[in-house]
Amino acid sequence: MQKEPPQSGQGKGVSGLFVSMVIAVLFLIWGLFILFMVGDKGPPAWDFGVVEDIPGQSPYSTNRF
């Protein structure tokens, strides 16, 4: 019996999937590292109340009614 020569593209799909999974895991580890180093500070302590957002009510507005 003769051995068949190895095919050139036999493992490319599995290796490509492996590389993409390694990159995804590295991004996940990096994100967790940053989260634990910086932390989640929660909502900010300051409160501006109601901010007027109608342009005509600002003294610096160019649209006068």
C-alpha positions as CSV (number, residue, x, y, z in Angstrom):
1,M,0.0,0.0,0.0
2,Q,1.2,3.5,-0.9
3,K,0.9,6.4,1.4
4,E,-1.0,9.3,0.1
5,P,0.8,12.7,0.0
6,P,-0.4,15.2,2.5
7,Q,-2.9,17.7,1.3
8,S,-1.8,21.4,1.5
9,G,-5.0,22.9,2.9
10,Q,-6.0,20.3,5.4
11,G,-5.7,22.1,8.7
12,K,-6.2,25.7,7.7
13,G,-9.9,26.0,8.9
14,V,-9.1,24.7,12.4
15,S,-6.0,26.8,12.8
16,G,-7.8,29.9,11.6
17,L,-10.6,29.3,14.1
18,F,-8.0,28.7,16.9
19,V,-6.2,32.0,16.1
20,S,-9.4,33.9,16.2
21,M,-10.5,32.3,19.4
22,V,-7.1,33.2,21.0
23,I,-7.5,36.8,19.9
24,A,-11.0,36.9,21.4
25,V,-9.8,35.5,24.7
26,L,-6.9,38.0,24.8
27,F,-9.4,40.9,24.4
28,L,-11.6,39.4,27.1
29,I,-8.6,39.1,29.5
30,W,-7.4,42.7,28.7
31,G,-10.9,44.0,29.4
32,L,-11.2,42.2,32.7
33,F,-7.7,43.4,33.6
34,I,-8.7,47.1,32.9
35,L,-12.0,46.6,34.8
36,F,-10.2,45.3,37.9
37,M,-7.4,47.9,37.8
38,V,-9.7,50.9,37.2
39,G,-12.8,49.6,38.8
40,D,-16.5,50.4,38.3
41,K,-17.1,53.6,40.1
42,G,-20.9,53.5,39.7
43,P,-23.0,56.6,39.0
44,P,-21.4,60.0,39.4
45,A,-22.0,61.9,42.6
46,W,-22.7,65.2,40.9
47,D,-26.2,66.3,39.8
48,F,-26.8,69.2,37.4
49,G,-30.6,69.0,37.7
50,V,-32.6,70.0,34.7
51,V,-30.4,71.4,32.0
52,E,-32.2,73.8,29.6
53,D,-31.7,72.6,26.0
54,I,-33.9,74.8,24.0
55,P,-31.7,77.1,22.0
56,G,-34.0,80.2,22.3
57,Q,-33.7,80.2,26.1
58,S,-29.9,80.7,26.2
59,P,-28.6,84.3,26.4
60,Y,-25.9,83.3,23.9
61,S,-28.4,82.0,21.3
62,T,-28.5,83.4,17.8
63,N,-32.1,82.3,17.3
64,R,-34.3,85.0,19.0
65,F,-38.1,84.4,19.1
